[in-house]
Amino acid sequence: MPREIYPVVVKATAIEQIKNGQPLLYKELFQKSNHLKEAGALLRLTTEDKEYLATGYFGKQEKGLGWLLSTDEIQEIDDVFFKEKIEVALDRRDAFFENELIDTFRVFNGSGDGIGGLTIDCFDHHYLITFENEGIYSFKQEIVSALESLIHFKSIYEKRAFQVDGQPVKGDDFLAGERGDFPEVLEENSLPLLYHLDAGMRTGLDINQRDLRAIVKQHATGQNVLNLFSDTGTLTAAALLGGALETTSVDFSTRSRNKTIEQLELHQLDPAAQTILVQDAFDYIDQADKKTRFDFVIVHPPALVKTQARHFRAEVDLPALIQQTIHMTHRGGLLLITTDCQLFDQQRFMKMVEQAFKKLRQTYEIVWESSSLEDFPEHPSMKEAERKAVLVRRK
């Protein structure tokens, strides 16, 4: 059945953005968009005079209506298109495939590799395709076929990071190959880590924290470490393997505690010798007294929290949160601040850190600042999508 094609007129003020390959398509770019209905339909973007500008697809995702795919009018959006895009992405990551010290990395990173809404991760030759909106999911057959034809794999799984009519899309995540016996163990720079591809949306391992685990392990020797919003505890494990004296991990979910225990036991570390709290990390911070001090504090808050008890937006509230964690860090101690919020770039993030210290009349030195991960390329116009992180020492 032929795919629906919607004509879309781009506002005169947005024409140059589209010509320059602006990947995220949102309603403010168009004269009108209320005629867009079918997820996965192609969008033919033109000027008011019907001059062709680009081809995209319709798939609602956060603030966007879809993603740009090509500025070539004769380009067919078919099996060949997806295979070529994925093949180029694989070639860009030759160094990762050849690196025996790293079993997990990102193979395809959305708009940074030319197809917004799509990510593909490698977990020791198990591959995970994440479809971030209903529109890109409509191309599932083409994408899976392309991947199968290009790689040697143990298995291929999928995650559907979107809802239809307010409900998750149910189904088996397993797509091809042989099912993994999860949880399985992989190696990351000589650090064994557990992961699970067949247990809901979470894998238990954030692969974009690879450099964070390395930096924590490097600087944790002899430290009393606090890991806030600790999730599955991989940073806690990295700290202990780096020689930390003791750790405190705080996260609101029982799942987080259980995963942290699993990670520690994998390394023959005694979880009972560490403090693992099932508590809202925001509450832990609010309730900390003046005696609650650590040598090394790690804080990785969510981008957005909206409950009856608490509203937190990283783009607004992060500086105040940093101020609180500064108070929890010994003078001369280390503070690792990181966020996945996609509403600001690294430069603004660094200004937030500066603002927090300045507000408290405190000084600091930068020990390490994150840079773009080679397997997580971003489109030049979407630098705010990069994960932000900095390690500072409180003076």
Summary of the structure (lengths in Angstrom):
residues: 395
radius of gyration: 22.4
end to end distance: 65.1
largest distance: 70.3
contacts: 1263
relative contact order: 0.09
helix: 32%
strand: 32%
